[in-house]
Amino acid sequence: MKAKPLFPPFSAQAVKVWAPLGLGLFILYGPSLYKLFSGIWSQDEQMHGPIVLGISIWLLYKNWPTMENAALGLRSSAWGWPLFGIGLILYVIGRSQGILLFEIGSVIWLVAALILLQRGTKALKAQWFALFFMLFMVPLPSAVVDAVTMPMKMAVSYAAENVLFAVGYPIGRNGVMLQIGQYKLLVADACAGLHTLLTLEALGLLYLNLVQRDSALRNIGLALLIVPISFTANVIRVMTLSLITYHFGDEAGQGFLHGFAGMVLFLSALLLIIGGDSALQAFETWRTRKLKLRGAKP
């Protein structure tokens, strides 16, 4: 029988302990969130930020009873103070100098510090994935994004061109510009950039966390497969947009069906992740069976 948490979510005791801390974080990061929602998070390539934030908050809530159970009978950890100091320094530098990497990233340090100071190391361990998942909402420096995005767009454009040409479509490529029939399409950052890759990586890691496989082979194997799965999903999206434009015209490609292609991206990524997980399960079952047969031989 599972022990009940000392402070269940939203109980009077939990509110008394955590509400002032939550209010302090809201006051501290309210202006930062406003800047994100009215700025880069309103752009197509950065729209994953609010989704990651929402999922991270849900993960914190989901793991709250586990965290409280883990903290029963334990004292707070003094390691929270150094983390708290680092978080505040990062926030001050990021806020004053306009460095979003520091300003937004500091919330991870501060939340981890508060958990350590209130509940200790075992409680922090219970919330490690929620805090790790927050990394995907932290805006990266534009220099890093540009350096990684261009090779990715080139690779996705090359793969999409060769697949469509192999099945008989009149398509050519000049850098990241595709021409299919009389139409030209520019493979933009939102279609095959670093942010799209990070979003799909987050989707794959969230899937791993939710299914919680006991097998190390399946966990490690699927984690490694997320990168090629993300690339393949990007190629499928670019191909879908190309085919929509070729068959229905430029207005269809740039209009509502452009958003539909975005849904195709995430749906194909999710199906590939589930398919990869199933393939790893089949391989593991086959390997276990083979080892049992080998052990049964005289």
Sine and cosine of phi, psi and omega as CSV:
sin_phi,cos_phi,sin_psi,cos_psi,sin_omega,cos_omega
0.00,0.00,0.76,-0.65,-0.05,-1.00
-0.97,0.23,0.65,-0.76,0.05,-1.00
-0.96,0.29,0.60,-0.80,0.03,-1.00
-0.97,0.23,0.61,-0.79,0.01,-1.00
-0.91,0.42,0.51,-0.86,0.00,-1.00
-0.90,0.44,-0.67,0.75,0.01,-1.00
-0.82,-0.57,1.00,0.04,0.02,-1.00
-0.87,0.50,0.43,-0.90,0.01,-1.00
-0.83,0.56,0.73,-0.68,0.08,-1.00
0.93,0.37,0.23,0.97,0.14,-0.99
-0.97,0.25,0.20,-0.98,-0.02,-1.00
-0.88,0.47,-0.64,0.76,-0.01,-1.00
-0.92,0.39,-0.66,0.75,0.00,-1.00
-0.90,0.43,-0.66,0.75,0.01,-1.00
-0.89,0.45,-0.65,0.76,-0.01,-1.00
-0.89,0.45,-0.61,0.79,-0.04,-1.00
-0.98,0.18,-0.72,0.70,-0.21,-0.98
-0.99,-0.17,-0.37,0.93,-0.05,-1.00
-0.86,0.50,-0.72,0.69,0.04,-1.00
-0.88,0.47,-0.61,0.80,0.02,-1.00
-0.93,0.37,-0.67,0.74,0.04,-1.00
-0.90,0.44,-0.63,0.77,0.03,-1.00
-0.90,0.43,-0.64,0.77,0.03,-1.00
-0.89,0.46,-0.68,0.74,0.04,-1.00
-0.90,0.43,-0.63,0.78,0.00,-1.00
-0.91,0.42,-0.67,0.74,0.03,-1.00
-0.90,0.43,-0.63,0.77,-0.04,-1.00
-0.93,0.36,-0.68,0.73,-0.13,-0.99
-0.97,-0.25,0.00,1.00,0.06,-1.00
-0.83,0.55,-0.78,0.63,0.05,-1.00
-0.88,0.48,-0.57,0.82,0.02,-1.00
-0.91,0.41,-0.68,0.73,0.02,-1.00
-0.91,0.41,-0.63,0.77,0.05,-1.00
-0.87,0.49,-0.66,0.75,0.02,-1.00
-0.90,0.43,-0.61,0.79,0.01,-1.00
-0.94,0.35,-0.74,0.68,-0.05,-1.00
-0.91,0.41,-0.54,0.84,0.01,-1.00
-1.00,-0.01,-0.09,1.00,-0.03,-1.00
-0.88,-0.47,-0.94,-0.35,-0.16,-0.99
-0.93,0.38,-0.48,0.88,0.01,-1.00
-0.95,0.30,-0.16,0.99,0.07,-1.00
-1.00,0.02,-0.09,1.00,0.02,-1.00
-1.00,0.02,0.48,-0.88,-0.07,-1.00
-0.85,0.53,-0.70,0.72,-0.10,-1.00
-0.96,0.28,-0.20,0.98,-0.03,-1.00
-0.91,-0.41,0.19,0.98,-0.08,-1.00
-0.94,0.33,-0.13,0.99,0.05,-1.00
-0.96,0.27,-0.34,0.94,-0.06,-1.00
-0.83,0.56,-0.81,0.59,0.02,-1.00
-0.88,0.47,-0.55,0.83,0.02,-1.00
-0.91,0.42,-0.72,0.70,0.02,-1.00
-0.89,0.46,-0.66,0.76,0.03,-1.00
-0.87,0.49,-0.73,0.68,0.00,-1.00
-0.89,0.46,-0.68,0.73,0.01,-1.00
-0.91,0.40,-0.62,0.78,0.01,-1.00
-0.88,0.47,-0.69,0.73,0.04,-1.00
-0.90,0.44,-0.65,0.76,0.04,-1.00
-0.90,0.43,-0.63,0.78,0.02,-1.00
-0.91,0.42,-0.64,0.77,0.06,-1.00
-0.87,0.50,-0.71,0.71,0.02,-1.00
-0.91,0.42,-0.69,0.73,-0.02,-1.00
-0.87,0.49,-0.62,0.79,-0.05,-1.00
-1.00,0.00,0.03,1.00,-0.09,-1.00
-0.87,0.49,-0.75,0.66,0.04,-1.00
-0.86,0.51,-0.65,0.76,0.04,-1.00
-0.88,0.47,-0.65,0.76,0.01,-1.00
-0.89,0.45,-0.71,0.70,-0.03,-1.00
-0.92,0.39,-0.61,0.79,0.07,-1.00
-0.89,0.45,-0.66,0.76,0.00,-1.00
-0.91,0.42,-0.43,0.90,-0.07,-1.00
-1.00,-0.01,-0.06,1.00,-0.05,-1.00
-0.87,0.50,0.80,-0.60,0.06,-1.00
0.98,0.21,0.04,1.00,-0.03,-1.00
-0.96,-0.29,0.42,-0.91,0.04,-1.00
-1.00,-0.07,0.25,-0.97,0.07,-1.00
-0.93,0.36,0.33,-0.95,-0.03,-1.00
-0.96,-0.26,0.73,-0.68,0.02,-1.00
-0.94,0.34,-0.25,0.97,0.05,-1.00
-0.90,0.44,-0.26,0.97,0.03,-1.00
-0.91,0.42,-0.50,0.86,-0.03,-1.00
-0.92,0.40,-0.73,0.69,0.09,-1.00
-0.86,0.52,-0.65,0.76,0.03,-1.00
-0.90,0.43,-0.63,0.78,0.02,-1.00
-0.90,0.44,-0.66,0.75,0.03,-1.00
-0.90,0.43,-0.68,0.73,0.02,-1.00
-0.89,0.46,-0.69,0.73,0.00,-1.00
-0.88,0.48,-0.69,0.72,0.01,-1.00
-0.91,0.41,-0.66,0.75,0.02,-1.00
-0.89,0.46,-0.71,0.71,0.02,-1.00
-0.88,0.48,-0.65,0.76,-0.01,-1.00
-0.90,0.43,-0.72,0.70,-0.03,-1.00
-0.89,0.45,-0.70,0.71,0.01,-1.00
-0.91,0.42,-0.73,0.68,-0.03,-1.00
-0.90,0.44,-0.67,0.74,-0.03,-1.00
-0.94,0.35,-0.68,0.73,-0.07,-1.00
-0.97,0.25,-0.52,0.85,-0.06,-1.00
-0.98,-0.22,0.01,1.00,0.01,-1.00
0.94,0.34,0.54,0.84,0.01,-1.00
-0.98,-0.18,0.99,-0.15,-0.08,-1.00
-0.90,0.44,-0.51,0.86,0.02,-1.00
-0.84,0.55,-0.67,0.74,0.02,-1.00
-0.98,0.18,-0.70,0.71,-0.09,-1.00
-0.88,0.48,-0.76,0.65,-0.03,-1.00
-0.99,0.16,-0.60,0.80,0.01,-1.00
-0.90,0.43,-0.41,0.91,-0.04,-1.00
-0.91,0.42,-0.40,0.92,-0.02,-1.00
-0.90,0.44,-0.52,0.86,0.02,-1.00
-0.91,0.42,-0.70,0.72,0.02,-1.00
-0.89,0.45,-0.68,0.73,-0.06,-1.00
-0.94,0.35,-0.67,0.75,0.02,-1.00
-0.91,0.42,-0.67,0.74,0.05,-1.00
-0.88,0.48,-0.65,0.76,0.00,-1.00
-0.90,0.43,-0.67,0.74,-0.01,-1.00
-0.91,0.42,-0.63,0.78,0.04,-1.00
-0.90,0.43,-0.68,0.74,0.03,-1.00
-0.90,0.44,-0.68,0.73,-0.05,-1.00
-0.94,0.33,-0.50,0.87,-0.03,-1.00
-1.00,-0.03,-0.59,0.81,-0.17,-0.99
-0.77,-0.64,-0.30,0.96,0.05,-1.00
0.99,-0.15,-0.04,-1.00,-0.15,-0.99
-0.94,0.35,-0.60,0.80,-0.01,-1.00
-0.92,0.40,-0.56,0.83,0.06,-1.00
-0.92,0.40,-0.65,0.76,0.04,-1.00
-0.90,0.44,-0.62,0.79,0.03,-1.00
-0.88,0.47,-0.58,0.81,0.01,-1.00
-0.93,0.38,-0.41,0.91,-0.04,-1.00
-0.95,-0.32,0.25,0.97,-0.14,-0.99
-0.89,0.46,-0.63,0.77,-0.07,-1.00
-0.94,0.34,-0.62,0.78,0.03,-1.00
-0.87,0.49,-0.66,0.75,0.02,-1.00
-0.94,0.34,-0.64,0.77,0.06,-1.00
-0.90,0.44,-0.63,0.78,-0.02,-1.00
-0.90,0.44,-0.48,0.88,0.03,-1.00
-0.88,0.47,-0.39,0.92,0.00,-1.00
-0.85,0.53,-0.50,0.87,-0.06,-1.00
-0.96,0.28,-0.20,0.98,0.05,-1.00
-0.99,-0.11,-0.14,0.99,-0.04,-1.00
-0.97,0.24,0.86,-0.52,0.00,-1.00
-0.90,0.43,0.72,-0.69,0.01,-1.00
-1.00,-0.01,0.41,-0.91,0.06,-1.00
-0.86,0.51,0.63,-0.78,-0.05,-1.00
-0.87,0.50,-0.53,0.85,0.01,-1.00
-0.89,0.45,-0.66,0.75,0.02,-1.00
-0.93,0.38,-0.70,0.71,-0.01,-1.00
-0.87,0.50,-0.73,0.69,-0.04,-1.00
-0.91,0.41,-0.63,0.78,-0.03,-1.00
-0.91,0.41,-0.57,0.82,-0.05,-1.00
-1.00,0.01,-0.54,0.84,-0.13,-0.99
-0.93,0.37,-0.67,0.74,-0.07,-1.00
-0.87,0.49,-0.76,0.65,0.07,-1.00
-0.86,0.51,-0.58,0.82,0.02,-1.00
-0.91,0.42,-0.70,0.71,0.01,-1.00
-0.90,0.43,-0.61,0.79,0.04,-1.00
-0.89,0.46,-0.70,0.72,-0.03,-1.00
-0.92,0.39,-0.67,0.75,0.01,-1.00
-0.91,0.41,-0.67,0.74,0.03,-1.00
-0.88,0.47,-0.69,0.73,0.00,-1.00
-0.88,0.47,-0.72,0.70,-0.02,-1.00
-0.91,0.41,-0.69,0.72,-0.01,-1.00
-0.89,0.45,-0.66,0.75,0.01,-1.00
-0.88,0.48,-0.73,0.69,-0.07,-1.00
-0.93,0.36,-0.59,0.81,0.01,-1.00
-0.93,0.38,-0.73,0.68,-0.02,-1.00
-0.92,0.38,-0.60,0.80,0.04,-1.00
-0.91,0.40,-0.58,0.81,-0.02,-1.00
-0.91,0.41,-0.47,0.88,0.00,-1.00
-0.99,-0.12,0.16,0.99,0.18,-0.98
0.98,-0.22,0.15,0.99,0.01,-1.00
-0.99,0.10,0.60,-0.80,0.01,-1.00
-0.98,0.18,1.00,0.04,-0.11,-0.99
-0.76,-0.65,0.62,-0.79,0.07,-1.00
-0.69,-0.73,0.18,-0.98,-0.08,-1.00
-0.62,-0.78,0.64,-0.77,0.15,-0.99
-0.73,-0.68,0.99,-0.12,-0.10,-0.99
0.93,0.37,-0.88,-0.47,0.04,-1.00
-0.97,-0.25,0.27,0.96,0.04,-1.00
-0.98,-0.21,0.86,-0.51,0.05,-1.00
-0.97,-0.22,0.66,-0.75,0.12,-0.99
-0.85,-0.53,0.90,-0.44,0.02,-1.00
-0.87,-0.50,0.91,-0.42,-0.13,-0.99
0.90,0.44,-0.78,-0.63,0.02,-1.00
-1.00,-0.05,0.08,1.00,-0.09,-1.00
-0.97,-0.26,0.59,-0.81,0.08,-1.00
-0.91,-0.42,0.70,-0.71,0.00,-1.00
-0.79,-0.61,0.75,-0.66,0.08,-1.00
-0.99,-0.10,0.83,-0.55,0.06,-1.00
-0.97,0.24,0.97,-0.23,-0.10,-1.00
-1.00,0.09,0.15,-0.99,0.00,-1.00
-0.87,0.49,-0.60,0.80,-0.04,-1.00
-0.93,0.38,-0.36,0.93,-0.02,-1.00
-1.00,0.04,-0.56,0.83,-0.11,-0.99
-0.49,-0.87,0.58,0.81,-0.05,-1.00
-1.00,-0.10,-0.04,-1.00,-0.01,-1.00
-0.89,0.46,-0.60,0.80,-0.02,-1.00
-0.91,0.42,-0.60,0.80,0.05,-1.00
-0.91,0.43,-0.67,0.75,0.04,-1.00
-0.88,0.48,-0.70,0.72,-0.01,-1.00
-0.90,0.43,-0.61,0.79,0.03,-1.00
-0.89,0.46,-0.70,0.72,0.00,-1.00
-0.94,0.34,-0.56,0.83,0.09,-1.00
-0.88,0.48,-0.69,0.72,0.02,-1.00
-0.88,0.48,-0.65,0.76,0.02,-1.00
-0.88,0.48,-0.70,0.71,-0.01,-1.00
-0.91,0.41,-0.68,0.73,0.00,-1.00
-0.93,0.37,-0.57,0.82,0.06,-1.00
-0.90,0.43,-0.66,0.75,0.05,-1.00
-0.87,0.50,-0.70,0.71,0.01,-1.00
-0.87,0.49,-0.65,0.76,-0.03,-1.00
-0.94,0.35,-0.59,0.80,-0.06,-1.00
-0.96,0.26,-0.63,0.77,-0.04,-1.00
-0.98,0.20,-0.48,0.88,0.07,-1.00
0.76,0.66,0.91,0.41,0.05,-1.00
-0.94,0.35,0.60,-0.80,0.05,-1.00
-0.99,0.16,-0.35,0.94,-0.08,-1.00
-0.99,0.16,0.81,-0.58,0.06,-1.00
-0.92,0.40,-0.58,0.82,0.01,-1.00
-0.87,0.50,-0.72,0.69,-0.03,-1.00
-0.93,0.36,-0.63,0.77,0.00,-1.00
-0.92,0.40,-0.76,0.65,-0.02,-1.00
-0.93,0.36,-0.68,0.73,-0.02,-1.00
-0.88,0.47,-0.70,0.72,-0.01,-1.00
-0.94,0.34,-0.59,0.81,0.05,-1.00
-0.88,0.48,-0.63,0.78,0.03,-1.00
-0.95,0.30,-0.52,0.85,-0.02,-1.00
-0.97,0.26,-0.27,0.96,-0.07,-1.00
-0.88,0.48,-0.59,0.81,-0.02,-1.00
-0.90,0.43,-0.81,0.58,0.06,-1.00
-0.90,0.44,-0.51,0.86,0.06,-1.00
-0.90,0.44,-0.68,0.73,0.02,-1.00
-0.89,0.47,-0.68,0.73,0.03,-1.00
-0.89,0.46,-0.71,0.70,0.00,-1.00
-0.88,0.47,-0.66,0.75,0.02,-1.00
-0.89,0.45,-0.61,0.79,0.06,-1.00
-0.90,0.44,-0.67,0.75,0.03,-1.00
-0.89,0.46,-0.68,0.74,0.01,-1.00
-0.88,0.47,-0.63,0.77,0.00,-1.00
-0.91,0.42,-0.72,0.70,-0.01,-1.00
-0.90,0.44,-0.65,0.76,0.05,-1.00
-0.90,0.45,-0.65,0.76,0.01,-1.00
-0.89,0.46,-0.71,0.70,0.04,-1.00
-0.89,0.46,-0.64,0.77,0.01,-1.00
-0.89,0.45,-0.68,0.73,-0.02,-1.00
-0.94,0.35,-0.61,0.79,0.06,-1.00
-0.88,0.47,-0.71,0.71,0.00,-1.00
-0.90,0.43,-0.67,0.74,-0.04,-1.00
-0.91,0.41,-0.65,0.76,-0.10,-1.00
-1.00,-0.01,-0.49,0.87,-0.11,-0.99
-0.87,-0.49,-0.08,1.00,0.07,-1.00
0.98,-0.20,0.21,-0.98,-0.10,-1.00
-0.92,0.39,-0.59,0.81,-0.02,-1.00
-0.90,0.44,-0.63,0.78,0.03,-1.00
-0.91,0.40,-0.65,0.76,-0.01,-1.00
-0.91,0.42,-0.55,0.84,-0.04,-1.00
-0.99,-0.12,-0.12,0.99,-0.07,-1.00
-0.99,-0.14,-0.74,-0.67,-0.08,-1.00
-0.86,0.50,-0.63,0.78,-0.06,-1.00
-0.93,0.36,-0.29,0.96,0.11,-0.99
-0.91,0.41,-0.67,0.75,0.08,-1.00
-0.91,0.40,-0.58,0.81,0.07,-1.00
-0.88,0.48,-0.60,0.80,0.04,-1.00
-0.90,0.43,-0.54,0.84,0.08,-1.00
-0.90,0.43,-0.62,0.78,0.08,-1.00
-0.91,0.42,-0.60,0.80,0.05,-1.00
-0.87,0.49,-0.63,0.78,0.01,-1.00
-0.84,0.55,-0.80,0.60,-0.07,-1.00
-0.96,0.29,-0.58,0.82,0.04,-1.00
-0.91,0.41,-0.70,0.72,0.01,-1.00
-0.91,0.41,-0.61,0.79,0.04,-1.00
-0.90,0.44,-0.69,0.72,0.00,-1.00
-0.90,0.44,-0.67,0.74,0.02,-1.00
-0.91,0.41,-0.62,0.78,0.04,-1.00
-0.92,0.40,-0.61,0.79,0.04,-1.00
-0.90,0.43,-0.72,0.70,0.03,-1.00
-0.90,0.43,-0.65,0.76,0.04,-1.00
-0.90,0.44,-0.67,0.74,0.05,-1.00
-0.89,0.45,-0.64,0.77,0.03,-1.00
-0.90,0.44,-0.66,0.75,0.02,-1.00
-0.91,0.42,-0.64,0.77,0.03,-1.00
-0.90,0.43,-0.65,0.76,0.04,-1.00
-0.91,0.41,-0.59,0.80,0.05,-1.00
-0.90,0.43,-0.68,0.73,0.01,-1.00
-0.90,0.44,-0.66,0.75,0.02,-1.00
-0.90,0.44,-0.66,0.75,-0.01,-1.00
-0.91,0.40,-0.64,0.77,0.05,-1.00
-0.89,0.45,-0.68,0.73,0.03,-1.00
-0.89,0.45,-0.67,0.74,-0.02,-1.00
-0.92,0.39,-0.64,0.77,0.02,-1.00
-0.90,0.43,-0.67,0.74,0.01,-1.00
-0.89,0.46,-0.67,0.74,-0.02,-1.00
-0.90,0.43,-0.66,0.76,0.01,-1.00
-0.92,0.40,-0.61,0.79,0.03,-1.00
-0.92,0.40,-0.66,0.75,0.03,-1.00
-0.91,0.42,-0.63,0.78,0.01,-1.00
-0.91,0.41,-0.63,0.78,0.01,-1.00
-0.95,0.31,-0.40,0.92,-0.03,-1.00
-0.99,0.13,-0.22,0.98,-0.02,-1.00
-0.95,0.31,0.62,-0.78,-0.01,-1.00
-0.95,0.32,0.00,0.00,0.00,0.00
